[in-house]
Every structure is written in C-alpha cells, then in structure tokens.
Amino acid sequence: MSALAIRLCVAVVSLAVAVTAFAQPVVASAAPPTTDTATQRSLTGPYRTAQTLDAGACTSLYGAISNGLVHAFGNNHSDLKCSQTFPNGLASPIGVALYYPTNTPPDRRLPVVLWTGGILSEPGNYDLTAKMLASNGYVVAIPYDFVNSFAYLPLIAASAVARADSDRRSALHDRVDLGRIAIAGHSAGGAATQQAASLPANVWRLVDPRITVRSAAAVEPGPVAIGATLTVPTLYLTGYNDVVVPHYLWARWTQYELAGRVPAYLLCANGVGHFTPVDDPAHNPFAPILLSWFDHTLKQNSDAGADFLGPDWGLRDDPALAYALRNRVAAGLPG
C-alpha cells in the first residue's frame, strides 16, 4: 500500500474507534430481556436472545410513513419495527446495537455478523432478522448513522464488539470469536459491506489484532461499490420485483460480474421487493439463505456448505430463485 493509502486507512479506523467510544453505549447487559420468538417459526434457533437497543411499533410520524413505504415496496406481512433513535425518537442517531444469544455453552465463543442497514434506516428496522441470527448462535452488531453507506460503519461495529468482548461488565465478556466475522448489509448497507470487504486484513487488525473477516453478504446492494476489490467470499442477493435496486443492473454487472478474485454468488429471489428484508424471517426468502451462508462460512457446517459447494450445489435449482449464479472461483471450490 502507498503511504497515502495507509494514512487514509488509519484515519478511517481512528474515526471508527472514536465514534464507537462516544456513541450510545453498546456494552451488553448482564441481565437482558429475552426474545419473543412467536413470529420466527422454524428459522428460530435454540437460543434465547437479548439486545442492547429495544425495538417496537413505529409510533412516530416518521415511523408511520416509513411503515407505509416498506409495505408498498415489498414487505407484505409484518409491520416495520422501530427503536427510539432519531428521527423515530430522541435517542442518538449514531451508535451500534448488539443482538446476541444468552444461553449458549459458556466455553463456546460466538461468531459475529456485522449488519449495516439501508440509507435512512435504523437498527430497529432489522430487529426480526437480527433476533433470528442471534437465536442461531451469532452476535449481530448493527451500526447506524442514518446515512449507512460507507465502510467505516462495519469498522465501528467491529470495534463495538471487540469492546464488549473485553469489558468485564459485559454479558459478552470473553464470549466473542473475532476470528470469525462476516460483513453484511442491505441496500446502501450492502454497498458499505462491499467497501468494507475490500479493505486489507491489516486495516481490520488496527481495530483489534484478533479480527479476521471470513465472508460478506450484500443484500439488494446500492451502487457505490464494485466487486473487483473484494477480498473475501461474497454472496449477492437480489429481488426479482425490486424496483429500487433492479437485479439486472449494477448488482449484476459492476459488482458480481467483476468479483473475479474471490468466490462470489448471485441469487435472485422470485417475488421479492426492496423491503422484503425487513419482513419477518418466515416471509423473507433471503433469511434462510443468509443463515445458510453464515453457517457455511463462519461455522463450516457441512449441510450449509452443500448449498454452495460442488457441481450439484443445493441453491442452483432452488424453486424460490429466479436464477442462481456463481463465478469460476466458487465453482472450483471442493464440494
């Protein structure tokens, strides 16, 4: 890396650490509330969950308008959930929310998903998906700053998780596996995911030397990213009915098609609009695919791996998908 590039990377990491330090607290509560699993059905894992930021009905004017918009553009079942962060409430619009399982074996360290939402979103909007992942044994960190579009947000989330792991007051003290991290995001957050997944490993280790990013998932990603710079295996998810991020434009041609250095997959789901990812997991076709991707790349689960590996990879002929593609690097992986 050039001296200028190194200085820029150091500046980004310094910003991430500073924002994490002064944003709303992210230390996991020692006695957290448990998850209501009624809406998550078979995707719900075996663990109870807790979070550092509560979410509920969107009762503000802004929340009501947002709820109407997401119903108009793809969320056909569940009402949008909101936290009390501004503009839905008076809490800071900048911070990190943590979701995590509470009754996993005490000697088991937990893999991490850094999830960045779409532009103008806040963490409560992704509450149901985050709880689903946490119930399956993941720590989910959702950074937010209302714009949610750039690589510093996953870095902020990683810093928050590292702090929680080091803090003796935290329910996550010595429980997090920073060597098993996936970066993921929706819409603008999907672009931020690719930007962050393009950072060199030594940039992440400026946040914490234990960090290793294993994979990425870009869900209906925004255009401010390209696939050529990715450094980890990446899953692209698009919706056939998405009019905000049409599946046949940048997600295909400047992102997936340019991702020639790492294993890459592009899956397009039938009947999915742009806001289906904020629907409950039982009605979100992306939810089981994301869970399988994280189980494959972070837990080395062989059943999940069968969805992506080998000549007869399971998602190739999934009837819920309009099409399923993978690049030559992915096709060359042993099954």
N, C-alpha and C positions, 0 to 999 in steps of 0.2 A: 504494500500500500504506500502511496505517496505521503509526504509529510502533511500536506493539506488534508488528505482523506483521513489520516489518523487524527488530526486536530478536530475535524468535523465529527468523527465518531466519539471522541472523548467528550465533546460538547453535548452531543445527544444523550450520552449516558449520564453525564453530570446533571442535565435537565431532568432526566427520568428520576434520578435519585432525589433531587431537590423537590420535585413535585410530590413524590411519594412521602417524603418526610413532612411536608406542610399541608397536604390534602387531608381530607377527613380520615380518622383513624381506621386502620384495617386489621388491627390485632384481633384474632378470632376469640370470641367469648368463651370462657371456660364452662359456662352453663347455658348453651344455646337452645332456642326453640327447635322443635323437630318439624320435619316436612309433612305437609298434607299431601299424601300420595294418591288421592282419590281420582285425579284426572290423568294419571300417568300409566295406568294399566300395565301391560306386560313388559314395557320398557323400563319400568321401575326396578332398580337393583335391590340387593338385600340389605342395604344400609340406611339407617336414619340420617337425615342431613340437617345442617344448620347454615345460616348465612349471617354476614355482618351488616346487611342492609335489608330491611323489610320491604316487601312489595305487596300491593293490594289493588283494589279497584282504582281506576283513573278518574278521580273525582273533580279535578280542576278543569277549567275551560279548555286549557291546552291539552290535557289528557283526553277529554271527551272528543275533541276534534281529531286527535291522533287515533283514537279508537275507531272512529268512523272511517278514517282514511285506510287503516290497515284492513278493515272489513271490506272496503271497496276494492282493494288491490291484493287479495289473496288469502287473508286469514278468515276462514269461513266457519269457524267453530267456537273458539274461545275468545272472550273479551281480552283486550290488551291489559297487561298488568303494569303498574307504575310504582315507583318509590316516591319519596318526598324530596328528591333532588330538584333543584330549579330547572325548568320552569313549572314542574308539577307541584313543587312545594318550596320551602325556604332553605333547604339544605344545600350545601355547596354543589355546584355543577361539575366539580372536578374531584376525582378520587378513584378508589379501587374497591369493588365489592368482592368478597370472598364467599364461595359456597364450598362445603366440604362434608364428608361423611363423619359421623360421630361414634360409631360402634365397630370400627374395623379393628382387627387384632393389633395390640399395642406395639408389636415388634415389626409391623409392616409399614414401610414408607409408601407414600401415595404419589402417583404420577400427577402431572399438572397440565391443565388446558388453560391457555391464556386467550380469552374470548373478547374480541372488540366488536361492539355493535355498529349499526349504521349511523349515518350522519343524522344529527338531531335526536338520536335515541338516548336512552339512559338504562342503567342495568336492570331495573325492574321489568323492562320490556322483554327480557330474555330469561325471566325467572323460572319458567317451567322447564326449559331446556337445561338450564344450569342445574336445577334440582335433579333432573333425570340423570345427568352425568355424575353428579356428586353421589347419588344413590348407588351408582355402579363403581364407586371407589376412586373418583377423581377429585382433586382440588381444582375448582374453577375460579379463575381470577378475571373479573370484568373491569377493565379500566375505562374511564369515561371523562370526556371534557366537552361534550355537546357537539364537537366537530367530528371526532372519532375517525380521523382519516389518515394518520401518519404513524410512522414506525416507532416513534417514541412511546406510544401508548402500550404496546406489548412489553417494552423495556420497563415502563413504570410498573406494570403488573408483575413482571418477574421480580423486581426489587421489593414489591409489597409481599410477595410470597416468601422470598428469602428472609425478610424481616420477621414474618410470622413464625418461620421455622426456627429462627434464632432467639425469639423472645420467650423467656421462661413463663410469662403470664399467658401465653397463647395456647389455645387448645391444639394448635398445630406444631407446638414446640417439638423439634426432632422427629416430626412425622412426615415431612415432605421430601420427595425424591427429586431434587433439582437436576439430576442427570436424565430424567425422563419428562421432557416438556414438549408439548405440541402448541403451535400458534394457530389460532383460528379466528374467523370473523365473518360478519355478514355485511353485504353492501359496501359502504365506504370502509367498514372494518375489514372486509375481505381484501381490499386494496392495501390497507395498513398491514394486514397479515403477510402479504407477499413482499412488501417493503422490508418488514422485519425478518422474514425468512431469507432475504437476500443479504443480510448482514453477516460478516465473517464471524466465526465462532469466538475469536478473541475479543470482539466487541461485547458479546453477551457475557463473557467472563470478567469484563470490567465491572459488571453489576454484581456478580458473585462467581468466584472461580469454579464452583461446583456445577454451573449451568451447562447443560447440553440440550440443544433443540433437536428433536428427533424427526418431526414431521410438521406439516402445515395443512390447513383446510380452508379454502376460500369459497364462501357460500354466496352466490349471486354477486360477485365482487364488482366494486367500482372500477373505473378505467385508469386510475392513477397508479399503475404498476405494470410491469412487464415480466414475462416468465423467464426470460433469458438469464436473469441474475439469481434465480433461486438456488439455494444451497442444500435443501432437504427435500425428501419425497413430499409431493403436494397433490392434494385432492381438490378438484374443482367441481362444485355442484351448481347447476343452473336449473331454472324452471321453464318449462315449455310455454307457459302462459305469462311469463314475466315481461311486462312492457317497460319496466324501468331499466333493467339490465337484460336486454334481449339475448337469448342464448347463442344466437348466430353472429354476434358482433365481437367486442373486444375480449370477452372471456374465452372465446374460441381462438381468435386469430392472433392477438398480441400477448396473450397470457399462456393458455395451454399449448398452443402450437409452437411457441418459442421456448418452451421449457424442455430443452433437449439435453441438459446436463444431469438431470435428476429424474427418478421415476415420477411420472405425472399421469393423472387420470382425469377424465372429463365425463361426468354423468349428468344427463339432462332428464329431469323427472316430469312425467306427464301430469297435467292439471295443476301445476304449481305456479303460484304467482309470487310477487316480490316479497310479500309479507307473510307467506306461509311459514317461514322460520320462527315467527313469534307465536304461532299457534301451539296448542298443546301437543306433546310428542306423539300421542296416539293418532293425531291427524296431520302430522308433519312428516312427509315421506323422507325428508333429509335426516330425521333424528336417528333411525336405526342404522343408516349408512355412516353417519358420523360416529356413533358408538362403535360400530364395527371397525372403522378406520383407526380410532384411538386404541381399541383393544389390540389391533394388529400391530400398530407402530410403537405403542408405549408398553404394552403388556406381552407382546409376542404370542398372543393367543392363536393357536393353530386353526381353530374353527373360523375365527375372524379373518385370518390370513387367506383362507380358501376363497374368500370373496374377491381377493385382489391378485392372487398368485396363480401361476400355472396356465396351461393352454385352455382349460375349462373353467377359468375364474368365474366365481358364482354370480357376480353382478353383470356379467356380459349379457345374459339373457333374462335379466330381471324384468317381468312384465310391467312393473311400475315405472320403468325408464323408457323414454323415447329413444335414447341411444346411450351407449356406454363405450368410451374410447380410452385407450391407454397408449403411451408412447413406446418407442423401441426399448428404452431403458427399463421401463416397467415390465414389458413383455419378456425381457431377458432375465428377470429375476427367477431364481429356482422356486418351483412350486412345492 
